[in-house]
Amino acid sequence: MNEAMLTSVKDTCPYCGSDLELAVDISSGSQEFIEDCEVCCAPITIVTEVDLSGHLLSTQLKRESD
C-alpha cells in the first residue's frame, strides 16, 4: 500500500463561490471523489489527474450533476 501523500489544493466552490482549501491524497494516482463544501454543504465532485511520477497535474471541482 502506498503511503499517503497529501497535497494542498486551493479552488472555489462551484455552487457558492467560496474559497476552499482541500487536502488531496496523490499517492493513489488520478481519482474522482465527492466532498461537501464547508460553507454551503453542497456535494462537490473533485477530479484529480496525477502523472506516473506522482505529480499532481490538474484538479477540477464541479457540481455533482455536471
mmCIF file as Biopython writes it, N, C-alpha, C and O atoms, coordinates in Angstrom:
data_model
#
loop_
_atom_site.group_PDB
_atom_site.id
_atom_site.type_symbol
_atom_site.label_atom_id
_atom_site.label_alt_id
_atom_site.label_comp_id
_atom_site.label_asym_id
_atom_site.label_entity_id
_atom_site.label_seq_id
_atom_site.pdbx_PDB_ins_code
_atom_site.Cartn_x
_atom_site.Cartn_y
_atom_site.Cartn_z
_atom_site.occupancy
_atom_site.B_iso_or_equiv
_atom_site.auth_seq_id
_atom_site.auth_asym_id
_atom_site.pdbx_PDB_model_num
ATOM 1   N N  . MET A ? 1  ? 0.847   -1.189 0.000   1.0 0.0 1  A 1 
ATOM 2   C CA . MET A ? 1  ? 0.000   0.000  0.000   1.0 0.0 1  A 1 
ATOM 3   C C  . MET A ? 1  ? 0.889   1.247  0.000   1.0 0.0 1  A 1 
ATOM 4   O O  . MET A ? 1  ? 1.910   1.298  0.686   1.0 0.0 1  A 1 
ATOM 5   N N  . ASN A ? 2  ? 0.488   2.230  -0.767  1.0 0.0 2  A 1 
ATOM 6   C CA . ASN A ? 2  ? 1.241   3.481  -0.838  1.0 0.0 2  A 1 
ATOM 7   C C  . ASN A ? 2  ? 1.030   4.312  0.414   1.0 0.0 2  A 1 
ATOM 8   O O  . ASN A ? 2  ? -0.063  4.330  0.981   1.0 0.0 2  A 1 
ATOM 9   N N  . GLU A ? 3  ? 2.077   4.999  0.843   1.0 0.0 3  A 1 
ATOM 10  C CA . GLU A ? 3  ? 1.955   5.924  1.962   1.0 0.0 3  A 1 
ATOM 11  C C  . GLU A ? 3  ? 1.228   7.166  1.464   1.0 0.0 3  A 1 
ATOM 12  O O  . GLU A ? 3  ? 1.511   7.642  0.364   1.0 0.0 3  A 1 
ATOM 13  N N  . ALA A ? 4  ? 0.303   7.695  2.245   1.0 0.0 4  A 1 
ATOM 14  C CA . ALA A ? 4  ? -0.472  8.878  1.841   1.0 0.0 4  A 1 
ATOM 15  C C  . ALA A ? 4  ? 0.454   10.065 1.597   1.0 0.0 4  A 1 
ATOM 16  O O  . ALA A ? 4  ? 1.332   10.369 2.405   1.0 0.0 4  A 1 
ATOM 17  N N  . MET A ? 5  ? 0.236   10.725 0.467   1.0 0.0 5  A 1 
ATOM 18  C CA . MET A ? 5  ? 0.981   11.937 0.131   1.0 0.0 5  A 1 
ATOM 19  C C  . MET A ? 5  ? -0.054  13.031 -0.099  1.0 0.0 5  A 1 
ATOM 20  O O  . MET A ? 5  ? -0.647  13.123 -1.173  1.0 0.0 5  A 1 
ATOM 21  N N  . LEU A ? 6  ? -0.263  13.853 0.916   1.0 0.0 6  A 1 
ATOM 22  C CA . LEU A ? 6  ? -1.280  14.890 0.831   1.0 0.0 6  A 1 
ATOM 23  C C  . LEU A ? 6  ? -0.715  16.155 0.211   1.0 0.0 6  A 1 
ATOM 24  O O  . LEU A ? 6  ? 0.384   16.598 0.543   1.0 0.0 6  A 1 
ATOM 25  N N  . THR A ? 7  ? -1.492  16.724 -0.695  1.0 0.0 7  A 1 
ATOM 26  C CA . THR A ? 7  ? -1.157  17.974 -1.354  1.0 0.0 7  A 1 
ATOM 27  C C  . THR A ? 7  ? -2.300  18.946 -1.122  1.0 0.0 7  A 1 
ATOM 28  O O  . THR A ? 7  ? -3.467  18.570 -1.231  1.0 0.0 7  A 1 
ATOM 29  N N  . SER A ? 8  ? -1.979  20.174 -0.806  1.0 0.0 8  A 1 
ATOM 30  C CA . SER A ? 8  ? -2.992  21.206 -0.594  1.0 0.0 8  A 1 
ATOM 31  C C  . SER A ? 8  ? -3.389  21.818 -1.934  1.0 0.0 8  A 1 
ATOM 32  O O  . SER A ? 8  ? -2.535  22.196 -2.735  1.0 0.0 8  A 1 
ATOM 33  N N  . VAL A ? 9  ? -4.698  21.909 -2.163  1.0 0.0 9  A 1 
ATOM 34  C CA . VAL A ? 9  ? -5.236  22.481 -3.397  1.0 0.0 9  A 1 
ATOM 35  C C  . VAL A ? 9  ? -6.193  23.605 -3.025  1.0 0.0 9  A 1 
ATOM 36  O O  . VAL A ? 9  ? -7.082  23.419 -2.194  1.0 0.0 9  A 1 
ATOM 37  N N  . LYS A ? 10 ? -6.012  24.772 -3.640  1.0 0.0 10 A 1 
ATOM 38  C CA . LYS A ? 10 ? -6.917  25.901 -3.413  1.0 0.0 10 A 1 
ATOM 39  C C  . LYS A ? 10 ? -7.767  26.109 -4.658  1.0 0.0 10 A 1 
ATOM 40  O O  . LYS A ? 10 ? -7.253  26.130 -5.776  1.0 0.0 10 A 1 
ATOM 41  N N  . ASP A ? 11 ? -9.073  26.261 -4.456  1.0 0.0 11 A 1 
ATOM 42  C CA . ASP A ? 11 ? -10.006 26.467 -5.565  1.0 0.0 11 A 1 
ATOM 43  C C  . ASP A ? 11 ? -11.266 27.108 -4.996  1.0 0.0 11 A 1 
ATOM 44  O O  . ASP A ? 11 ? -11.291 27.504 -3.831  1.0 0.0 11 A 1 
ATOM 45  N N  . THR A ? 12 ? -12.304 27.210 -5.810  1.0 0.0 12 A 1 
ATOM 46  C CA . THR A ? 12 ? -13.566 27.791 -5.347  1.0 0.0 12 A 1 
ATOM 47  C C  . THR A ? 12 ? -14.700 26.793 -5.515  1.0 0.0 12 A 1 
ATOM 48  O O  . THR A ? 12 ? -14.682 25.959 -6.420  1.0 0.0 12 A 1 
ATOM 49  N N  . CYS A ? 13 ? -15.676 26.888 -4.642  1.0 0.0 13 A 1 
ATOM 50  C CA . CYS A ? 13 ? -16.848 26.023 -4.699  1.0 0.0 13 A 1 
ATOM 51  C C  . CYS A ? 13 ? -17.639 26.345 -5.969  1.0 0.0 13 A 1 
ATOM 52  O O  . CYS A ? 13 ? -17.919 27.513 -6.238  1.0 0.0 13 A 1 
ATOM 53  N N  . PRO A ? 14 ? -18.001 25.326 -6.753  1.0 0.0 14 A 1 
ATOM 54  C CA . PRO A ? 14 ? -18.772 25.570 -7.971  1.0 0.0 14 A 1 
ATOM 55  C C  . PRO A ? 14 ? -20.225 25.953 -7.696  1.0 0.0 14 A 1 
ATOM 56  O O  . PRO A ? 14 ? -20.946 26.332 -8.619  1.0 0.0 14 A 1 
ATOM 57  N N  . TYR A ? 15 ? -20.662 25.861 -6.450  1.0 0.0 15 A 1 
ATOM 58  C CA . TYR A ? 15 ? -22.026 26.236 -6.081  1.0 0.0 15 A 1 
ATOM 59  C C  . TYR A ? 15 ? -22.091 27.658 -5.527  1.0 0.0 15 A 1 
ATOM 60  O O  . TYR A ? 15 ? -22.809 28.505 -6.059  1.0 0.0 15 A 1 
ATOM 61  N N  . CYS A ? 16 ? -21.333 27.917 -4.450  1.0 0.0 16 A 1 
ATOM 62  C CA . CYS A ? 16 ? -21.464 29.206 -3.756  1.0 0.0 16 A 1 
ATOM 63  C C  . CYS A ? 16 ? -20.305 30.166 -4.024  1.0 0.0 16 A 1 
ATOM 64  O O  . CYS A ? 16 ? -20.383 31.337 -3.653  1.0 0.0 16 A 1 
ATOM 65  N N  . GLY A ? 17 ? -19.233 29.692 -4.662  1.0 0.0 17 A 1 
ATOM 66  C CA . GLY A ? 17 ? -18.104 30.557 -4.993  1.0 0.0 17 A 1 
ATOM 67  C C  . GLY A ? 17 ? -17.134 30.815 -3.854  1.0 0.0 17 A 1 
ATOM 68  O O  . GLY A ? 17 ? -16.209 31.613 -4.004  1.0 0.0 17 A 1 
ATOM 69  N N  . SER A ? 18 ? -17.325 30.158 -2.723  1.0 0.0 18 A 1 
ATOM 70  C CA . SER A ? 18 ? -16.417 30.344 -1.586  1.0 0.0 18 A 1 
ATOM 71  C C  . SER A ? 18 ? -15.043 29.754 -1.890  1.0 0.0 18 A 1 
ATOM 72  O O  . SER A ? 18 ? -14.926 28.744 -2.585  1.0 0.0 18 A 1 
ATOM 73  N N  . ASP A ? 19 ? -14.003 30.403 -1.355  1.0 0.0 19 A 1 
ATOM 74  C CA . ASP A ? 19 ? -12.650 29.871 -1.489  1.0 0.0 19 A 1 
ATOM 75  C C  . ASP A ? 19 ? -12.520 28.626 -0.623  1.0 0.0 19 A 1 
ATOM 76  O O  . ASP A ? 19 ? -12.953 28.614 0.530   1.0 0.0 19 A 1 
ATOM 77  N N  . LEU A ? 20 ? -11.920 27.576 -1.183  1.0 0.0 20 A 1 
ATOM 78  C CA . LEU A ? 20 ? -11.744 26.321 -0.471  1.0 0.0 20 A 1 
ATOM 79  C C  . LEU A ? 20 ? -10.286 25.900 -0.515  1.0 0.0 20 A 1 
ATOM 80  O O  . LEU A ? 20 ? -9.572  26.190 -1.474  1.0 0.0 20 A 1 
ATOM 81  N N  . GLU A ? 21 ? -9.857  25.219 0.523   1.0 0.0 21 A 1 
ATOM 82  C CA . GLU A ? 21 ? -8.540  24.588 0.528   1.0 0.0 21 A 1 
ATOM 83  C C  . GLU A ? 21 ? -8.761  23.121 0.873   1.0 0.0 21 A 1 
ATOM 84  O O  . GLU A ? 21 ? -9.295  22.794 1.933   1.0 0.0 21 A 1 
ATOM 85  N N  . LEU A ? 22 ? -8.347  22.249 -0.028  1.0 0.0 22 A 1 
ATOM 86  C CA . LEU A ? 22 ? -8.574  20.821 0.130   1.0 0.0 22 A 1 
ATOM 87  C C  . LEU A ? 22 ? -7.249  20.088 0.273   1.0 0.0 22 A 1 
ATOM 88  O O  . LEU A ? 22 ? -6.243  20.488 -0.312  1.0 0.0 22 A 1 
ATOM 89  N N  . ALA A ? 23 ? -7.254  19.022 1.046   1.0 0.0 23 A 1 
ATOM 90  C CA . ALA A ? 23 ? -6.104  18.131 1.133   1.0 0.0 23 A 1 
ATOM 91  C C  . ALA A ? 23 ? -6.387  16.951 0.214   1.0 0.0 23 A 1 
ATOM 92  O O  . ALA A ? 23 ? -7.337  16.199 0.433   1.0 0.0 23 A 1 
ATOM 93  N N  . VAL A ? 24 ? -5.559  16.790 -0.817  1.0 0.0 24 A 1 
ATOM 94  C CA . VAL A ? 24 ? -5.755  15.741 -1.813  1.0 0.0 24 A 1 
ATOM 95  C C  . VAL A ? 24 ? -4.643  14.707 -1.674  1.0 0.0 24 A 1 
ATOM 96  O O  . VAL A ? 24 ? -3.462  15.054 -1.658  1.0 0.0 24 A 1 
ATOM 97  N N  . ASP A ? 25 ? -5.031  13.428 -1.573  1.0 0.0 25 A 1 
ATOM 98  C CA . ASP A ? 25 ? -4.066  12.328 -1.487  1.0 0.0 25 A 1 
ATOM 99  C C  . ASP A ? 25 ? -3.668  11.921 -2.905  1.0 0.0 25 A 1 
ATOM 100 O O  . ASP A ? 25 ? -4.480  11.361 -3.642  1.0 0.0 25 A 1 
ATOM 101 N N  . ILE A ? 26 ? -2.420  12.201 -3.288  1.0 0.0 26 A 1 
ATOM 102 C CA . ILE A ? 26 ? -1.974  11.887 -4.647  1.0 0.0 26 A 1 
ATOM 103 C C  . ILE A ? 26 ? -1.251  10.538 -4.731  1.0 0.0 26 A 1 
ATOM 104 O O  . ILE A ? 26 ? -0.803  10.150 -5.810  1.0 0.0 26 A 1 
ATOM 105 N N  . SER A ? 27 ? -1.132  9.824  -3.615  1.0 0.0 27 A 1 
ATOM 106 C CA . SER A ? 27 ? -0.407  8.551  -3.617  1.0 0.0 27 A 1 
ATOM 107 C C  . SER A ? 27 ? -1.145  7.451  -4.376  1.0 0.0 27 A 1 
ATOM 108 O O  . SER A ? 27 ? -0.531  6.461  -4.772  1.0 0.0 27 A 1 
ATOM 109 N N  . SER A ? 28 ? -2.451  7.607  -4.584  1.0 0.0 28 A 1 
ATOM 110 C CA . SER A ? 28 ? -3.241  6.591  -5.290  1.0 0.0 28 A 1 
ATOM 111 C C  . SER A ? 28 ? -3.429  6.913  -6.761  1.0 0.0 28 A 1 
ATOM 112 O O  . SER A ? 28 ? -4.189  6.231  -7.448  1.0 0.0 28 A 1 
ATOM 113 N N  . GLY A ? 29 ? -2.754  7.932  -7.251  1.0 0.0 29 A 1 
ATOM 114 C CA . GLY A ? 29 ? -2.886  8.303  -8.657  1.0 0.0 29 A 1 
ATOM 115 C C  . GLY A ? 29 ? -4.120  9.146  -8.905  1.0 0.0 29 A 1 
ATOM 116 O O  . GLY A ? 29 ? -4.705  9.705  -7.977  1.0 0.0 29 A 1 
ATOM 117 N N  . SER A ? 30 ? -4.508  9.230  -10.168 1.0 0.0 30 A 1 
ATOM 118 C CA . SER A ? 30 ? -5.675  10.024 -10.558 1.0 0.0 30 A 1 
ATOM 119 C C  . SER A ? 30 ? -6.930  9.420  -9.934  1.0 0.0 30 A 1 
ATOM 120 O O  . SER A ? 30 ? -7.044  8.201  -9.802  1.0 0.0 30 A 1 
ATOM 121 N N  . GLN A ? 31 ? -7.864  10.281 -9.553  1.0 0.0 31 A 1 
ATOM 122 C CA . GLN A ? 31 ? -9.083  9.787  -8.919  1.0 0.0 31 A 1 
ATOM 123 C C  . GLN A ? 31 ? -10.215 10.797 -9.014  1.0 0.0 31 A 1 
ATOM 124 O O  . GLN A ? 31 ? -10.012 11.953 -9.385  1.0 0.0 31 A 1 
ATOM 125 N N  . GLU A ? 32 ? -11.398 10.339 -8.676  1.0 0.0 32 A 1 
ATOM 126 C CA . GLU A ? 32 ? -12.584 11.185 -8.613  1.0 0.0 32 A 1 
ATOM 127 C C  . GLU A ? 32 ? -13.303 10.850 -7.316  1.0 0.0 32 A 1 
ATOM 128 O O  . GLU A ? 32 ? -13.525 9.680  -7.005  1.0 0.0 32 A 1 
ATOM 129 N N  . PHE A ? 33 ? -13.668 11.890 -6.556  1.0 0.0 33 A 1 
ATOM 130 C CA . PHE A ? 33 ? -14.371 11.670 -5.300  1.0 0.0 33 A 1 
ATOM 131 C C  . PHE A ? 33 ? -15.289 12.852 -5.020  1.0 0.0 33 A 1 
ATOM 132 O O  . PHE A ? 33 ? -15.202 13.884 -5.685  1.0 0.0 33 A 1 
ATOM 133 N N  . ILE A ? 34 ? -16.164 12.697 -4.040  1.0 0.0 34 A 1 
ATOM 134 C CA . ILE A ? 34 ? -17.130 13.740 -3.685  1.0 0.0 34 A 1 
ATOM 135 C C  . ILE A ? 34 ? -16.856 14.197 -2.263  1.0 0.0 34 A 1 
ATOM 136 O O  . ILE A ? 34 ? -16.668 13.384 -1.357  1.0 0.0 34 A 1 
ATOM 137 N N  . GLU A ? 35 ? -16.835 15.514 -2.082  1.0 0.0 35 A 1 
ATOM 138 C CA . GLU A ? 35 ? -16.649 16.117 -0.764  1.0 0.0 35 A 1 
ATOM 139 C C  . GLU A ? 35 ? -17.610 17.294 -0.654  1.0 0.0 35 A 1 
ATOM 140 O O  . GLU A ? 35 ? -17.800 18.031 -1.622  1.0 0.0 35 A 1 
ATOM 141 N N  . ASP A ? 36 ? -18.212 17.475 0.508   1.0 0.0 36 A 1 
ATOM 142 C CA . ASP A ? 36 ? -19.149 18.580 0.707   1.0 0.0 36 A 1 
ATOM 143 C C  . ASP A ? 36 ? -18.410 19.891 0.936   1.0 0.0 36 A 1 
ATOM 144 O O  . ASP A ? 36 ? -17.367 19.922 1.589   1.0 0.0 36 A 1 
ATOM 145 N N  . CYS A ? 37 ? -18.967 20.984 0.388   1.0 0.0 37 A 1 
ATOM 146 C CA . CYS A ? 37 ? -18.430 22.322 0.621   1.0 0.0 37 A 1 
ATOM 147 C C  . CYS A ? 37 ? -18.559 22.645 2.107   1.0 0.0 37 A 1 
ATOM 148 O O  . CYS A ? 37 ? -19.596 22.383 2.716   1.0 0.0 37 A 1 
ATOM 149 N N  . GLU A ? 38 ? -17.508 23.212 2.685   1.0 0.0 38 A 1 
ATOM 150 C CA . GLU A ? 38 ? -17.521 23.572 4.106   1.0 0.0 38 A 1 
ATOM 151 C C  . GLU A ? 38 ? -18.478 24.718 4.400   1.0 0.0 38 A 1 
ATOM 152 O O  . GLU A ? 38 ? -18.899 24.890 5.543   1.0 0.0 38 A 1 
ATOM 153 N N  . VAL A ? 39 ? -18.829 25.506 3.382   1.0 0.0 39 A 1 
ATOM 154 C CA . VAL A ? 39 ? -19.677 26.678 3.583   1.0 0.0 39 A 1 
ATOM 155 C C  . VAL A ? 39 ? -21.147 26.367 3.300   1.0 0.0 39 A 1 
ATOM 156 O O  . VAL A ? 39 ? -22.005 26.579 4.157   1.0 0.0 39 A 1 
ATOM 157 N N  . CYS A ? 40 ? -21.440 25.862 2.088   1.0 0.0 40 A 1 
ATOM 158 C CA . CYS A ? 40 ? -22.839 25.655 1.698   1.0 0.0 40 A 1 
ATOM 159 C C  . CYS A ? 40 ? -23.289 24.196 1.785   1.0 0.0 40 A 1 
ATOM 160 O O  . CYS A ? 40 ? -24.463 23.897 1.565   1.0 0.0 40 A 1 
ATOM 161 N N  . CYS A ? 41 ? -22.369 23.291 2.102   1.0 0.0 41 A 1 
ATOM 162 C CA . CYS A ? 41 ? -22.637 21.853 2.275   1.0 0.0 41 A 1 
ATOM 163 C C  . CYS A ? 41 ? -23.073 21.131 0.997   1.0 0.0 41 A 1 
ATOM 164 O O  . CYS A ? 41 ? -23.546 19.997 1.071   1.0 0.0 41 A 1 
ATOM 165 N N  . ALA A ? 42 ? -22.926 21.755 -0.161  1.0 0.0 42 A 1 
ATOM 166 C CA . ALA A ? 42 ? -23.276 21.108 -1.426  1.0 0.0 42 A 1 
ATOM 167 C C  . ALA A ? 42 ? -22.209 20.069 -1.785  1.0 0.0 42 A 1 
ATOM 168 O O  . ALA A ? 42 ? -21.032 20.261 -1.481  1.0 0.0 42 A 1 
ATOM 169 N N  . PRO A ? 43 ? -22.618 18.967 -2.432  1.0 0.0 43 A 1 
ATOM 170 C CA . PRO A ? 43 ? -21.655 17.924 -2.807  1.0 0.0 43 A 1 
ATOM 171 C C  . PRO A ? 43 ? -20.840 18.328 -4.038  1.0 0.0 43 A 1 
ATOM 172 O O  . PRO A ? 43 ? -21.404 18.572 -5.105  1.0 0.0 43 A 1 
ATOM 173 N N  . ILE A ? 44 ? -19.519 18.398 -3.890  1.0 0.0 44 A 1 
ATOM 174 C CA . ILE A ? 44 ? -18.620 18.797 -4.974  1.0 0.0 44 A 1 
ATOM 175 C C  . ILE A ? 44 ? -17.901 17.551 -5.489  1.0 0.0 44 A 1 
ATOM 176 O O  . ILE A ? 44 ? -17.324 16.791 -4.711  1.0 0.0 44 A 1 
ATOM 177 N N  . THR A ? 45 ? -17.942 17.351 -6.806  1.0 0.0 45 A 1 
ATOM 178 C CA . THR A ? 45 ? -17.164 16.279 -7.421  1.0 0.0 45 A 1 
ATOM 179 C C  . THR A ? 45 ? -15.761 16.820 -7.675  1.0 0.0 45 A 1 
ATOM 180 O O  . THR A ? 45 ? -15.594 17.842 -8.340  1.0 0.0 45 A 1 
ATOM 181 N N  . ILE A ? 46 ? -14.768 16.137 -7.149  1.0 0.0 46 A 1 
ATOM 182 C CA . ILE A ? 46 ? -13.375 16.555 -7.286  1.0 0.0 46 A 1 
ATOM 183 C C  . ILE A ? 46 ? -12.657 15.515 -8.140  1.0 0.0 46 A 1 
ATOM 184 O O  . ILE A ? 46 ? -12.642 14.328 -7.816  1.0 0.0 46 A 1 
ATOM 185 N N  . VAL A ? 47 ? -12.064 15.982 -9.233  1.0 0.0 47 A 1 
ATOM 186 C CA . VAL A ? 47 ? -11.344 15.104 -10.154 1.0 0.0 47 A 1 
ATOM 187 C C  . VAL A ? 47 ? -9.883  15.524 -10.152 1.0 0.0 47 A 1 
ATOM 188 O O  . VAL A ? 47 ? -9.560  16.679 -10.429 1.0 0.0 47 A 1 
ATOM 189 N N  . THR A ? 48 ? -8.997  14.578 -9.836  1.0 0.0 48 A 1 
ATOM 190 C CA . THR A ? 48 ? -7.569  14.877 -9.841  1.0 0.0 48 A 1 
ATOM 191 C C  . THR A ? 48 ? -6.877  14.039 -10.907 1.0 0.0 48 A 1 
ATOM 192 O O  . THR A ? 48 ? -7.234  12.885 -11.140 1.0 0.0 48 A 1 
ATOM 193 N N  . GLU A ? 49 ? -5.884  14.639 -11.548 1.0 0.0 49 A 1 
ATOM 194 C CA . GLU A ? 49 ? -5.060  13.932 -12.524 1.0 0.0 49 A 1 
ATOM 195 C C  . GLU A ? 49 ? -3.625  13.952 -12.010 1.0 0.0 49 A 1 
ATOM 196 O O  . GLU A ? 49 ? -3.044  15.013 -11.781 1.0 0.0 49 A 1 
ATOM 197 N N  . VAL A ? 50 ? -3.067  12.755 -11.835 1.0 0.0 50 A 1 
ATOM 198 C CA . VAL A ? 50 ? -1.717  12.593 -11.300 1.0 0.0 50 A 1 
ATOM 199 C C  . VAL A ? 50 ? -0.895  11.812 -12.323 1.0 0.0 50 A 1 
ATOM 200 O O  . VAL A ? 50 ? -1.358  10.800 -12.850 1.0 0.0 50 A 1 
ATOM 201 N N  . ASP A ? 51 ? 0.333   12.283 -12.609 1.0 0.0 51 A 1 
ATOM 202 C CA . ASP A ? 51 ? 1.168   11.571 -13.582 1.0 0.0 51 A 1 
ATOM 203 C C  . ASP A ? 51 ? 1.841   10.358 -12.933 1.0 0.0 51 A 1 
ATOM 204 O O  . ASP A ? 51 ? 1.713   10.141 -11.728 1.0 0.0 51 A 1 
ATOM 205 N N  . LEU A ? 52 ? 2.552   9.577  -13.735 1.0 0.0 52 A 1 
ATOM 206 C CA . LEU A ? 52 ? 3.183   8.349  -13.245 1.0 0.0 52 A 1 
ATOM 207 C C  . LEU A ? 52 ? 4.266   8.602  -12.209 1.0 0.0 52 A 1 
ATOM 208 O O  . LEU A ? 52 ? 4.617   7.703  -11.444 1.0 0.0 52 A 1 
ATOM 209 N N  . SER A ? 53 ? 4.798   9.818  -12.178 1.0 0.0 53 A 1 
ATOM 210 C CA . SER A ? 53 ? 5.821   10.179 -11.192 1.0 0.0 53 A 1 
ATOM 211 C C  . SER A ? 53 ? 5.214   10.642 -9.871  1.0 0.0 53 A 1 
ATOM 212 O O  . SER A ? 53 ? 5.940   10.914 -8.914  1.0 0.0 53 A 1 
ATOM 213 N N  . GLY A ? 54 ? 3.880   10.733 -9.817  1.0 0.0 54 A 1 
ATOM 214 C CA . GLY A ? 54 ? 3.212   11.159 -8.594  1.0 0.0 54 A 1 
ATOM 215 C C  . GLY A ? 54 ? 3.035   12.651 -8.453  1.0 0.0 54 A 1 
ATOM 216 O O  . GLY A ? 54 ? 2.796   13.144 -7.351  1.0 0.0 54 A 1 
ATOM 217 N N  . HIS A ? 55 ? 3.149   13.390 -9.563  1.0 0.0 55 A 1 
ATOM 218 C CA . HIS A ? 55 ? 2.948   14.839 -9.533  1.0 0.0 55 A 1 
ATOM 219 C C  . HIS A ? 55 ? 1.509   15.171 -9.906  1.0 0.0 55 A 1 
ATOM 220 O O  . HIS A ? 55 ? 0.971   14.631 -10.872 1.0 0.0 55 A 1 
ATOM 221 N N  . LEU A ? 56 ? 0.896   16.054 -9.145  1.0 0.0 56 A 1 
ATOM 222 C CA . LEU A ? 56 ? -0.466  16.493 -9.432  1.0 0.0 56 A 1 
ATOM 223 C C  . LEU A ? 56 ? -0.448  17.386 -10.666 1.0 0.0 56 A 1 
ATOM 224 O O  . LEU A ? 56 ? 0.199   18.433 -10.672 1.0 0.0 56 A 1 
ATOM 225 N N  . LEU A ? 57 ? -1.163  16.969 -11.718 1.0 0.0 57 A 1 
ATOM 226 C CA . LEU A ? 57 ? -1.207  17.729 -12.966 1.0 0.0 57 A 1 
ATOM 227 C C  . LEU A ? 57 ? -2.373  18.704 -12.993 1.0 0.0 57 A 1 
ATOM 228 O O  . LEU A ? 57 ? -2.226  19.846 -13.425 1.0 0.0 57 A 1 
ATOM 229 N N  . SER A ? 58 ? -3.542  18.247 -12.526 1.0 0.0 58 A 1 
ATOM 230 C CA . SER A ? 58 ? -4.712  19.123 -12.554 1.0 0.0 58 A 1 
ATOM 231 C C  . SER A ? 58 ? -5.739  18.676 -11.527 1.0 0.0 58 A 1 
ATOM 232 O O  . SER A ? 58 ? -5.766  17.521 -11.102 1.0 0.0 58 A 1 
ATOM 233 N N  . THR A ? 59 ? -6.577  19.619 -11.144 1.0 0.0 59 A 1 
ATOM 234 C CA . THR A ? 59 ? -7.693  19.360 -10.241 1.0 0.0 59 A 1 
ATOM 235 C C  . THR A ? 59 ? -8.900  20.113 -10.767 1.0 0.0 59 A 1 
ATOM 236 O O  . THR A ? 59 ? -8.798  21.291 -11.110 1.0 0.0 59 A 1 
ATOM 237 N N  . GLN A ? 60 ? -10.035 19.447 -10.831 1.0 0.0 60 A 1 
ATOM 238 C CA . GLN A ? 60 ? -11.284 20.084 -11.248 1.0 0.0 60 A 1 
ATOM 239 C C  . GLN A ? 60 ? -12.303 19.920 -10.136 1.0 0.0 60 A 1 
ATOM 240 O O  . GLN A ? 60 ? -12.466 18.833 -9.581  1.0 0.0 60 A 1 
ATOM 241 N N  . LEU A ? 61 ? -12.992 21.014 -9.816  1.0 0.0 61 A 1 
ATOM 242 C CA . LEU A ? 61 ? -14.105 20.968 -8.888  1.0 0.0 61 A 1 
ATOM 243 C C  . LEU A ? 61 ? -15.349 21.286 -9.685  1.0 0.0 61 A 1 
ATOM 244 O O  . LEU A ? 61 ? -15.415 22.314 -10.359 1.0 0.0 61 A 1 
ATOM 245 N N  . LYS A ? 62 ? -16.336 20.408 -9.613  1.0 0.0 62 A 1 
ATOM 246 C CA . LYS A ? 62 ? -17.547 20.639 -10.390 1.0 0.0 62 A 1 
ATOM 247 C C  . LYS A ? 62 ? -18.775 20.199 -9.612  1.0 0.0 62 A 1 
ATOM 248 O O  . LYS A ? 62 ? -18.698 19.443 -8.643  1.0 0.0 62 A 1 
ATOM 249 N N  . ARG A ? 63 ? -19.904 20.702 -10.074 1.0 0.0 63 A 1 
ATOM 250 C CA . ARG A ? 63 ? -21.168 20.318 -9.452  1.0 0.0 63 A 1 
ATOM 251 C C  . ARG A ? 63 ? -21.386 18.825 -9.654  1.0 0.0 63 A 1 
ATOM 252 O O  . ARG A ? 63 ? -20.976 18.263 -10.670 1.0 0.0 63 A 1 
ATOM 253 N N  . GLU A ? 64 ? -22.022 18.197 -8.702  1.0 0.0 64 A 1 
ATOM 254 C CA . GLU A ? 64 ? -22.242 16.755 -8.772  1.0 0.0 64 A 1 
ATOM 255 C C  . GLU A ? 64 ? -23.024 16.372 -10.029 1.0 0.0 64 A 1 
ATOM 256 O O  . GLU A ? 64 ? -22.833 15.281 -10.565 1.0 0.0 64 A 1 
ATOM 257 N N  . SER A ? 65 ? -23.893 17.249 -10.499 1.0 0.0 65 A 1 
ATOM 258 C CA . SER A ? 65 ? -24.735 16.951 -11.661 1.0 0.0 65 A 1 
ATOM 259 C C  . SER A ? 65 ? -24.040 17.195 -12.995 1.0 0.0 65 A 1 
ATOM 260 O O  . SER A ? 65 ? -24.586 16.836 -14.038 1.0 0.0 65 A 1 
ATOM 261 N N  . ASP A ? 66 ? -22.838 17.803 -12.991 1.0 0.0 66 A 1 
ATOM 262 C CA . ASP A ? 66 ? -22.125 18.095 -14.252 1.0 0.0 66 A 1 
ATOM 263 C C  . ASP A ? 66 ? -21.470 16.860 -14.833 1.0 0.0 66 A 1 
ATOM 264 O O  . ASP A ? 66 ? -20.835 16.935 -15.885 1.0 0.0 66 A 1 
#
